[in-house]
Amino acid sequence: MLLLRVNPALPSLSADGLLTVFTHPSLAISAEIKNNSRFQKIGDMALQYAIVRLIWMRGPESPDKDLEEEIHSLLSDENIAEWAKEYRLRERLRFGPEVAASVDKSAELAVLFKAYAGAVDRELGPAVLTRWIEDLINAPPLTEAQPPPTAPPPGPPMKTGAFSARLNEMSQLHKHKLNFAAESSGPSHSLTWTMHVSIDGVQEASGHGSSKAAAKEDAARIACWKRNWKI
């Protein structure tokens, strides 16, 4: 069991917005691959405005010094990084191998949260961002809860190849390049297949199955879940 806060739900973003938010600048190898640097800059300013406004709007009950200290604490990398951890944003981030050692640091996690906040401000507007941050600041205290899943639940049976078809459809729609790589293990009479799927040259998900087709469908299912490409 883990101690988790009961946080408000993440505001929903478009599939393209999610892909941009969770693409680290280390992958900016061409103009076609968008990354989250612009959203991060927007989010940095938008978060400052939202938090300062929320705290100062509480009224004159607290001395100015106390309000300023609370604002400083809420805007610290350490606090914003905790928000990113609670929403498990890091698990969805795509990044280059050269930054693997730094993406879990507080400063980088804070940048990721700011990128999500910037996308919320850009797609849904400052009112939605402010309401989300207000609910987050006022979230109930820690309670015992099971950790959220890091992979999609199996769900009801789907038509064979449905997730692979959806992944191809959405990738074509958003002009992403898909690539699948298969490998097998175990005795020749009972192979276990693993299929890796990459989007724009970055590994997105891995699936497993008793055949290539089953492993591909499993990988596509996980990739669709991560991108919020629902069937």
KAWOLIN-V328683 format. One record per residue. N is the residue number from 1. RES is the residue in one letter. SS is DSSP state (helix for helix, strand for strand, loop for the rest). Layout:
{{N;RES;SS} {N;RES;SS}}
This chain:
{{1;M;loop} {2;L;strand} {3;L;strand} {4;L;strand} {5;R;strand} {6;V;strand} {7;N;loop} {8;P;loop} {9;A;loop} {10;L;loop} {11;P;loop} {12;S;loop} {13;L;loop} {14;S;loop} {15;A;helix} {16;D;helix} {17;G;helix} {18;L;helix} {19;L;helix} {20;T;helix} {21;V;helix} {22;F;loop} {23;T;strand} {24;H;loop} {25;P;helix} {26;S;helix} {27;L;helix} {28;A;loop} {29;I;loop} {30;S;loop} {31;A;loop} {32;E;loop} {33;I;loop} {34;K;loop} {35;N;loop} {36;N;loop} {37;S;helix} {38;R;helix} {39;F;helix} {40;Q;helix} {41;K;helix} {42;I;helix} {43;G;helix} {44;D;helix} {45;M;helix} {46;A;helix} {47;L;helix} {48;Q;helix} {49;Y;helix} {50;A;helix} {51;I;helix} {52;V;helix} {53;R;helix} {54;L;helix} {55;I;helix} {56;W;helix} {57;M;loop} {58;R;loop} {59;G;loop} {60;P;loop} {61;E;loop} {62;S;loop} {63;P;loop} {64;D;helix} {65;K;helix} {66;D;helix} {67;L;helix} {68;E;helix} {69;E;helix} {70;E;helix} {71;I;helix} {72;H;helix} {73;S;helix} {74;L;helix} {75;L;loop} {76;S;loop} {77;D;helix} {78;E;helix} {79;N;helix} {80;I;helix} {81;A;helix} {82;E;helix} {83;W;helix} {84;A;helix} {85;K;helix} {86;E;helix} {87;Y;loop} {88;R;loop} {89;L;loop} {90;R;helix} {91;E;helix} {92;R;helix} {93;L;loop} {94;R;strand} {95;F;loop} {96;G;loop} {97;P;helix} {98;E;helix} {99;V;helix} {100;A;loop} {101;A;loop} {102;S;loop} {103;V;loop} {104;D;loop} {105;K;loop} {106;S;helix} {107;A;helix} {108;E;helix} {109;L;helix} {110;A;helix} {111;V;helix} {112;L;helix} {113;F;helix} {114;K;helix} {115;A;helix} {116;Y;helix} {117;A;helix} {118;G;helix} {119;A;helix} {120;V;helix} {121;D;helix} {122;R;helix} {123;E;helix} {124;L;helix} {125;G;loop} {126;P;helix} {127;A;helix} {128;V;helix} {129;L;helix} {130;T;helix} {131;R;helix} {132;W;helix} {133;I;helix} {134;E;helix} {135;D;helix} {136;L;helix} {137;I;helix} {138;N;loop} {139;A;loop} {140;P;strand} {141;P;strand} {142;L;strand} {143;T;strand} {144;E;strand} {145;A;strand} {146;Q;loop} {147;P;loop} {148;P;loop} {149;P;loop} {150;T;loop} {151;A;loop} {152;P;loop} {153;P;loop} {154;P;loop} {155;G;loop} {156;P;loop} {157;P;loop} {158;M;loop} {159;K;loop} {160;T;loop} {161;G;loop} {162;A;helix} {163;F;helix} {164;S;helix} {165;A;helix} {166;R;helix} {167;L;helix} {168;N;helix} {169;E;helix} {170;M;helix} {171;S;helix} {172;Q;helix} {173;L;helix} {174;H;loop} {175;K;loop} {176;H;loop} {177;K;loop} {178;L;strand} {179;N;strand} {180;F;strand} {181;A;strand} {182;A;strand} {183;E;strand} {184;S;strand} {185;S;strand} {186;G;loop} {187;P;loop} {188;S;loop} {189;H;loop} {190;S;loop} {191;L;loop} {192;T;strand} {193;W;strand} {194;T;strand} {195;M;strand} {196;H;strand} {197;V;strand} {198;S;strand} {199;I;strand} {200;D;loop} {201;G;loop} {202;V;strand} {203;Q;strand} {204;E;strand} {205;A;strand} {206;S;strand} {207;G;strand} {208;H;strand} {209;G;strand} {210;S;loop} {211;S;loop} {212;K;helix} {213;A;helix} {214;A;helix} {215;A;helix} {216;K;helix} {217;E;helix} {218;D;helix} {219;A;helix} {220;A;helix} {221;R;helix} {222;I;helix} {223;A;helix} {224;C;helix} {225;W;helix} {226;K;helix} {227;R;helix} {228;N;loop} {229;W;loop} {230;K;loop} {231;I;loop}}
